[in-house]
Amino acid sequence: MVAVLAKIFIKEEQDQRKIRQSYGMLCGMLGIVLNILLFTGKFFAGMLSRSIAITADAFNNLSDAGSSAVTLAGFKLAGAKPDPEHPFGHGRIEYISGLIVAAAILLMAYELIRDSIGKILHPQETEFSVLAGAILLASVLVKLYMAYYNHRIGKKIDSAAMHATAMDSLSDMCATSVVFIASLVGHYTGFLIDGWCGMLVGVFILYAGISAARDTLNPLLGQPPEEAFVKDIHEIVMSHQGICGIHDLIVHDYGPGRQMISLHAEVPAEGDILVIHDEIDCVENELKEKLGCEATIHMDPIVTSDAHIGELKAKVTAVVKSIDEIISLHDFRAVQGPSHTNLIFDVIVPFRFWMSDDELKKKIQQSVTEQIGQQYFVVIKIDQAYVKSSKEKTGSA
């Protein structure tokens, strides 16, 4: 159904952001329609069977319809163009709409768990009918389809809000299945487990709400960029011959498809500054064309023609790596004097590293003294890594 509607209402030759917005709004409108239909059918089935679990599940679908409306509005507002008050656009509204959806899910979970406790303490006999059973089975199939298309479209447009909606639909499918089983058990065995099943449904909904809140709150708080995105940035920058290395990469997320990045590019200190500047401009343009992000690049000149400096850097790098492979260094310089040489560099460590900054500095100085020479003193600045590393450690070595 979604594929057919997309062919009718979405033009693929549009701007990618416009296509993304159109898919989000289409799924939001379809979610409203399907959830209202499910609410109507389940509410009728709940009244017919006098089942609190079925009735609660019906109101869960009604809240889902409201959530779809919020998602629809979120995609619509997020697509607004930048203005003087919001020069980076309105993309984060999508995250806010997802957070509102999560709050609604959590509220519904609380109310359902509360009502189910009352049903457990004061159980009432429920009635089962073929019509009620048919409605529940149809609901399971509809929710399975909604989970499928929300996940597929969410992956296509890289939307945390739609991934959360897919999870919500999947948990609704499981919850309705539990309600259907409870109705069958109560009808054929006489065991009144309606309240217990309502409680289980509430737990499913609670889990979905927490998952949705986490997926939409993390981007607002400032989560690290995807490793694949970081890898693409590295590959593009390092494909240019004038770049010797990069560090201090920071990705600023202003909503899906609205990233701004800054990084330091190491360039030969002996090179022509005008030629290097032109190369940096080319890198920034390529990042915008291929990844759709605005880039600001700071040039860090490094000495590449002095063999002694290169040898010292290699030795210090080996010392740092011997402490922990996750550590890296950059901006290496050597200031030589008559009695000693200062080795000046920055060290990047992950958050919650197993050594304090002072401990790490002392350890590096000790290792440099032992392995390179007593005449060498280190001047170190500790930086934090703003992108995740696959080797990152948070415990003790």
Disulfide bonds with the S-S distance in Angstrom:
none
